[in-house]
Amino acid sequence: MNANLLVERNTLITSLIYCAISLLLFQSLGYVFCVSIVLVTIFKLSTTMGAVKNPSKLVVNLLAVTVIVVVFLSLGFKNTIEMFVAMLIGACALKMLQVSTAKQATSAYILNFFTYPCFYLFSQNILAFTFVAALLLFNLSQLFSVSHNLPIKVAYKSSLKKFIFSLPLAVAMVLLVPKLPPFWQLPNAKSANTGLSEDVDPFEITELSRSSELAFRALLPTAEMFQPPFYWRAIVHDQFDGKKWQMSRLQGVGLRRTYQPMGPTYSVIAEPSNTRWLFTLGDGVPASKGMNVNNFGTIFQKKLSNKAVQYEVSPVDLDDARLTRWEYGINTQLPQGFNPRASALASKWNSETNSTQEFITKMKAFFVEGDFTYSLTPPAISEKHNVDEFLFSTQAGFCGHYASAAAFLMRNAGIPTRLVSGYLGGEYNQQSNYYAVYQYDAHAWVEYYVPQLGWLRLDPTAWVAPNRMFGSLSDLAQLEQQFKDNLGISLASFSNIRAINWLRLQLEQLDFHWTRWVLNFDDKKQSSLLKALFGNKHNFLPALSVILILITVFGGWFAYLNFRNWQKQPKEIRLYNRLLDFGKVQSGSLTPKQAIELLKQKFPRAQSELDEFYELFELARYNTLRLSNEQYKRLGLLNKRIIKKAKIK
């Protein structure tokens, strides 16, 4: 293939790859930047097809300035990682417009080895790994194709062999080479969105059901205390301004209460999120490093991480039977002038009851006997008196609506109450024994205080939708259509189709093992593995093993290359060289006839065999017809006889 045509075709493919990457990172890089890269790709396609002339340096520089302006205007300076990746993709996409020689293409492909892995900054799941690995393998093929002027299929086979060869070595290095902390690291990329927020307007919580992204996975031991419904606590909102429930600054203060252990520990693997708050079943304390727990019994990371986090939780019973006057004031505070009808209703119930439980019974009857419905698509409420609007007008909503209304009513009666946001339920995977909790499982409920008993959970959603308490939101048959409409196009929205649901579960399980054993393979797990493999000698044997593996691998590769080169030689040449090596004859400028005569002088017992060997050798090398199988067998037999007779003294 013509070298220039090969370069042009390969650079077009690379442009299409950058276009695909930018579209996949649409949410992080912004639609304006993505449109810019699409336009650059279309321009490259036009030049390749000959519809447009190749741009001059001035045009490319103007396009570069335009892309820089687009990046700054759409991303700003705060999103440093997104800006860095966008600039790199934009520069590489524009570079493809200028590449015209094999040397220029080689430089571009080398740069791609640094650009393609930037995709990992935004996603580290098994699909992202497969995607980036395929891109790197294809980029290596393009590099070989251009630098050696090879067809892409031939270059791809060569690249695949080298990739397969290097894979065991890479695995051994990861397992055995001691993990060291990074000398430096980039700022966190924008973390994946989560269904939770530190400040919650419950009447906007409908957005939570629009995402089918994974929130976390949990591995629960077989114990009576770990039975559904599963309420995964994350954030406690104890301040209310009339519209939003907010978390107080006390949530970042470490635990100062005493507590009692409640049962066996369990493990949670949380996906990257935009908050430090993690997930526990009830109150818990962390059994892993880098985490803390506050007086509310919720766990948080000391530093926000942009990768999946695996941690252990020990369930505890916090000593919260006593509430200080200051804490009582915080948890009964309500702003004046909001929701007069709800306030009047709460005052009426309070005057008719003598205990917190009686008040809750009145409130439950109001919701159960009313025309309230559980809906994923409730009408928007933008009124100042949003609780009044919900209780006496719309009467349609889900978790946030019911929890906020109940908390408002209880605070009006002087009952210390707070809103809790987290997740409810989870999808159980029977093959690997874990629960998968998704963003659409986000939930809100109420915790109220009773003297001598402490904080108790109350979920008003259970009064209008008791089936929501078990399993996942996706399991509710009566909300199936609303659930699908909210999710849009995704595998979860087609889970009623058996084949698609099976595929979704298989991908989910594969990603679980990838996250657990690859992404979370830290120094602690490595140390446990090395101790299991090497016992007390785990401090020095791994390093020795790495050295031996390197020697074995590269020695084997060297032997393979030499053997392959030897195998490529015709059989008559290999047999001829074998005789010369045995007789220690330096062929140099000797002809094969002269070399054979010299061997006859050294080994007189084998003169007749050497004469016959040369006749067949000459026939094989200088005749237009190939030797028959019988003649090749005779040639090999003569070779063995000559060596055998030559050894007789």
N, C-alpha and C positions, 0 to 999 in steps of 0.2 A: 504494500500500500504506500502511496505517496506520503512522505513525511509531513508535509504541510497540511495535507488533507486529514491525516491522523491527528495532528495537533488541534486542528479546527474542530473536529468532531468531539474529541475528548474534553476540550474546554467548554463546549456547549453542554455536555453532560454535567460537568462540574457546576456550571451556572444553574442548571435545573436543580441540582442537589441543594445549592444555597437557597434557591427559591423555596424548596420544600422545607428546609430547616426553618427559615423565617416564618413560614405559614404555620408550622407546628408550634413555634414559640410566639404565636400571635398574641396571646393574653399578656405575655411578659414584655414583648418588644413594641407592641402597639400596632394598630392597623395602618397608620400613616407610613411607618417604616416598611411594613410588609408590602404595601402598595408600591413603594419606591423600588424595592428589590424585584417585584414582579415586572415592573416597567423596564428595569435594566435587563432582566432575563429576556423579555420580548425583543428588546433592541439587539441583544446578542443573537437571538434566533434569526432575526432579520438579516444581520450581517453574514451569518453562516449560510443562509439560503441565497445570498447575493442580492436581496431586495434593497439593502442599504449598504453604503460604503463603510469600511472600517473607520471609526472615529479618530480624529486627530488628538494629539496630546492636550491641546487646549480644551477640546470638548470633554475629554475624560476628566480633566482637572475641574472644569465647571460642574460636571456631574458629581465629583467627589465633594466639592464645597456644598452642593445642594443636599447630598446625603448627610453631611455633618450638621447642617442647619436643621434638617428634619429630625435627626437624632436628639439634638439639644432641645428643640421645641417640644417634641413628643414625650421624651423621657426625663429631661431635666438633669441637674447635677446630683440629685439625691440618690437616684437609682444607679449607683456606680457600676455594679456588675452588668445590669441590663445595657447601660450605655457602652461599656467596654465591649460586650459581645456584639452589639449592633454595629459599632464602628469596625470591628474585625470582619464581620460578615459583609458589610458594605464595601470595605476595602478589597476583600477577596473577589466579590462579585464584579466590581469595576475592573479589577486586574485582568479578569477573563476577557474583557473587551480589547486589551492591548496585546495579549499573548499571541505571537505569530511564529515563534521558533521553538525547536525542541528544548533549547537551553532555558528559555523563558518559562516554558511549561513545566520543566523540572523544578525550577524555583517555586512555582505556584503550588505544585503538588507537595513539596516538602512543607510549605506553610500550612497546607490542609491538615497535616498531621497534628498541628496545634489548634486549628480552628474547629474541626469536627468535634473533638472531645468537650468543647464548651457547652455542648448540649447537656452534659452531665450536671452542670451547675443548676439546671432547672428540674431535672428528673433523674433519679438513679434506679428506677425499677428495671425489671428484667426486659421489658420491651425497649426501654431506652438503651440498655446495654446492647441488645441484639442489633438495634438500629445503628448505633455508633460503630460497633464492631464490623458490621457489613460495610459501612461507609469507609472505614479505615482499610479494610481488605480490598475494596474496589479502588480506593485511591492508590494503594500499592500496585495494583494491576495497571492502572493508568500510568504510573511512574515508570514501570518496566516497559510498558507498551511504547511510550514516547522515547525513553532513553535508549532502548534497544531496537526500536522500529519493528515491534512485534504485533501480530494481530491480538486483539483484546482477549480472545478466548485462550490463546496460548499463554499470554501474560497472566491471566486470571488463574490458570492451573498452577503455574509456577508460584504465584503468591499464596494460593491455598495450601500448597505443600509446605511452604515456609511458615505459614500461620499455624498449621497443625503441629509442625515440629516444635515451634516455640511455646505452644500452649502448656504442655506438661512442665516445662522449665519455669514458666510464669507462675503456675500453681505451686510448685515447690518453693519458689522464692517467697510467695505470699505466706505460705504456711510456716516456713522455717526461719526466714530472716527476721530478726527481732524488730518489732515495731517501735519507732522512735517518734516523739512528738514533733510536729512541723516546726521549722525554724521561723516560718511566717505563713500567713494565710490571707486569702482575699476576704474582703467583707462579704457577709452573707448575701446571696442572691435573694430576690424577693421570694419569700417562702410561699408555699402553697396556701391557698385560701382555706380557711376553716369555717365551719358553720357557727362558730362562737365568737363573741365580741365582749370586751370588758365593759362596754356601755351598751345596754340593750334597750331598744324601743320595741316592746313585745308585739306591737301591732304592725311591725315591719318584719316579723320573724318568718313570714311566708317564703322569703328568699332561701331559707335553709333547705327546703325540699327540692330545690332546683339543681342540686349537685349529686352525682352518683360516685364522687371520688371517695376513696378509702380514708377514714379518719384514723383508725387504729385497729390492732388485733390484740386479742387477749387469750392467754393460755391459763385456764382455771383448773385447779386440782379437783379431784373427785371428793367433794365434801358437802355435807348437808347445808352448810351456810351459803354455798355458791349455787343458788337456785334462782330461776327467774321469778319475778321481773328484775332485770339488771338495770339499776340506775347508776350511770357513770358520772360522778360529780367532777366538775372541772372548775367553775367560777361561781363564787358566791357574790350576789349583788345585794348589798345591805343599805344602800342609799337610794332615795327616790325623789326626783325633782318635779313630779307631776306628769312627766312624759317618759323619761328614761329611768331605768334602773341601773345604778352604777356600783362599782366596787370601791370600797374605801381603801385608803393607803395602808391600812393594817394588814392587807392581804400579802404584802411583801415582807412582813415581819415573821421571823422564825417562831416555831411552836414554843410556848412557855407553859402550857398546861401539862398536867400529868395524864397518863393514859395506861390502859391495860391491853395487852395482846389479846386478839380475838380468835386467831386461827392460823392456818398455813399461809405462806406467801404465794402470790401469783405473779405472773409475768405479763407485761404489756409492751407492745411494739407500736409506738406512735409515729405516724407519718409527719413529715415537715409541716409546720403551721406558722401562722403569723403571731402566735402568742407563746408565752412560756408555760402556760398552764397545762398540766397533764391530767390523767383520768384515773379515778379510783372508784371502787365499789364501796360506797359509804366512806367513813373516815379511814385514813391510812397513813403510814409513814414509809418513806422510801428506804429500800435496802440496797440502793445502788449509789455510786458516787456521782457528784455533779448536780445533786438535787436537794431540795429542802421542802419542809412542810410548815404551814402556818397554823394559827390558832383555830382556823375554820376546818382543819383536817384535810385541806387540799394540797396537792403536791405541785411544785413548780420547778423549772430548770433555773439554775443559777445564771446560765448564759444561754441565749437563744441559739438553737442549732438549726442548720439548713439541711440536715439529713435525718433519716429515721432514727428514733431513739428507743432503745430497749431498756426497760428498768423493772425492778422487782418491788412489789408493794407488800407490806405487812399490815393486815387489817387490825385496827385498834378501836378501843372504846374510849373516847376523850372524856375527861372529867369536866363536863360543862353543866353540872347540875345547879350551879349558882351563876346568876347574872348580875353584874354590877349595875348601879344606877345609870352610869354613863352608857353602858351597852344597851340597857333598856331604852334609854332615850333615842339612841341611834336606830334601833330596830322597831320603834313605834312612830318615828318622825314622818309627818305628812305635810306637804305644802298647803297653804290656805287657798281657798277659792277654786278648787278643782272638784268636779264630779259631785255636785250637791245631792242628786238623787241617790247615788250609791252610798254617800255618807249618811243620809237620812235612814236608808234601809238598814245599814249596819248598826246605827244607834237604836233602832227599833228592836232588832234581834238581841242586842246587848242588854236591853232593858227587860227582855222576856226570858233570858237565860241566866243560869247561875254558875256556869263553868265553860271552859274553852271547848270541851267536847260537845256540850249542848249547842254552843254557837255554831260549831262545824256541822252538826246535824241539821240545824236550820238552813245553813248555806247549801248543804248538799241537796236538801229537798227542793230548794229554789231552782237549782240547775237541773235536777232530774225531772221535776214536774213541769218545767218550762219548755219552750220550743227551741231549746239549744241544740245545735248540730255541730258535729266535728267535720271540718272542711279544710282541704289543702289550698283552696282558692277563696278565702273569705273576702268580703268587700273591704276596700280601703277605708280606714278611719283616720281622718285628719283633724277632727274637732279637738278643741281644748279639753272638753269633757269626754275623753275617749272611753273611759270605763263606763260612764252613763250610756254612751252611744252603743257600746257592745252589749251591756246587760239589758237594756230596755228597747233596743231598736234592731240591730243587725242579728244578734244572737247566733252568729256563725263564726267559727274560728277554730284554732287548735292551740296546743300547749301554751304558747306565750299569752294568748288572750285570756285563757282560763286561769293560768297561774297569776298573771298580773291583777286580774279582777279579784281573785280570792285574797291575794296578799293585801290589796287596798282595803277590802272589806274588813279583814282581820285587824289591820293596823288601826282602822277607825274605831274598833272595839277595844283598843289598848292591848292587843295580843302581839307580843314581839314576833315579827315575821320577816323573812327575807326570801328573795327569789334566787333560785339556783339554776344555772344553765349547764348542760352537759349532753349526754346521749342516753337513749333508752333502747334496751334490747341488743340485738346483734344477730347475724346469720351464722349458724353453727356449721362448721365443716367437719363432717364425721371422719373423713380419711386421716386428717392431721390433728383432730381434736383441738380446735381453736374457734373463737368467735371473731367474725369480721364485722366491724361497725363502720357504717358509711355516713357521709355528711347529711344525707336525708334522714338519718336517725337522730339528728339533733333534737333536744327536748328541753323543756323548762318546767319546773315544778316549784313547790313551796316548802320551806322549813319553818316551823313555828316552835315557840318555846313554852314549856310547861315546867313550873318550879318542881324541883326534886327529880324530874325526869330528863331534863335537858332538851336538846333540839330534836324534834320529830319531823318525819317527812309526811307531806300531804300532796297528792297529785290530783287536782280537780279534773284533769282530762279523763281520769278513770270513771268519773260519774257519767260522762256523755259518750265515751268510747272505750269501754272496758277491754275490748279486744286489742287495743293498742299497747297494753301492758306487756304482752308476750311476743317474742319474736322480733321481727324487723318491720319497719313501716311498709316495706314492699310486700309483706304478707297479708295486708288488709284487703280482703276481697271487695268490700264495699267501696273502697277508694282506688281500685285498680286503674280506672280510666283517668282519674285526676292525677294519680301518681305518674302514669306514662306521659300525660300531657305536660306535666311540670319538668320531667327529665329531658324531654326531647329525644333526639337520636342518640342512643347509647345501648350497650349490651343489656344493661339492667332493665331498660324499658321494653325489651323483647324477651324477658325471662319466662313468659308464659309459653314460649316455643321451646320444646324440650331440647332440641339440638343446640340452639343458641345458648340456653341456660347451662347446658353441660359444658360448652366451650368457655363460657364466662367463669364457671366454677373451676375448671382446669387451669385457666390463666391466673385466677386468683390464688389457687394453691401453689402454683409454680412461683408466683411473685412472693408468696409468704416464705417459702424456703430460701429464695434468693435474698430477701431482706434479712432473714434470721441468720443465715450461715455465711453470707458474703458481705453484705453492707455492714452488718453489725459484728463482723469478725474483728474484735478489738484486741488489745494487749492482754486482757484478762482471759478471753477465750483461747488466745494463742498460747498463753502460759499453761492453761489446763491441758491443751492438746499436747504440748511438748512434754509435760510431766507424764502424761499417759503413754507417750511413745518412748521416751528416753529415761524415765524415772529420775533418780537423783543426779543423773549426768546431763540433765536438760540444759545446763548453762553453756556447755561447750560442744556437745555432740551435734546439735543443729547446724552450727557453723561448719563443722567438719563434713556433715552430710551435704551441705550446699556445695562445698568445694568438690567433693566426690561426684556429685550430680553434674556439675559443670564440666569436670574432666571427662566423665562418661559420655555426656551428651555431645560435646564438641569432638571428642575422640571418635565416637560412633559416626558422627556426621562426616568427619574427615575420611574415615574408612569407607563409608558409603560412597562418597564422591569418587574415591580412587577405584573402588570396585566397579562402579557404574561406568567409569571411563575404560576400565579394563574389559568390561563386558561388551562395550561397543566395538572392540577390535574384532576382526574376522577370526574364526577359529584357527585357520592355518597360521595366522600371524602369532596368536597366543602360543600355539604349540612350537613354532619356530623359535620364539623368544625364550620359551622354557628351556629348549636345548642349549641355546647360547648361554643362558644364565648358569645352567648346570655345568657346562664345559668351560665357564669363565672366559668366554670369547668376547672381546670387545669388537663389535662389528665395525664401528667407525665408518671408514670409507670402503669396507669390504662389500663385495656383492654377495648375495645369498649363496651362489655357487662356490665362491672362495671361502666363505664361512663354513660350509659343509665339508669342503676338502680339509680345512684345518681341524674339524671335529673328527674326520676319518683318521687323521694322523694321531690324534690324542686317544681315540678309542678304536683300535684296529679290529677288535672282536665284532664291532657293529657296523662294519663298512657296507655290507649288503643292505642292511636296514636303512642306513643313511642314504644310499643311492636311491632306493625305492621311495624314501620319504621326500627326497628332493624332487623326484619326478612328479609326485602328486602335488607337492608345494608349488612347483613351477606351473603345473596344469591349472591349479586353483587361482594363482595370482595373475597369469598372463593369458589365460584362455577366456574367450567370451562367454562360454557356457559354465554354469555353476556345477560343482562336484555333486555327485549323487550322495545319498545318505550312507550307502555302503562304502564309498570312497572316503568320506569323512571319518567313518568308524575305523577304516583301515589306517588312516593317518594318525588317529589317536592311539591305536594299538602299536604302530611302529614307534611312536614317541615313547611309550612305556617300555618296549623291548630294548630300544637304544639305551635308555637310562639304566635298565636292569643289567644289560651286558657291560655297560661302562663301569658299573660298580664292582664287577668281578676283576680281581687282580691276579 
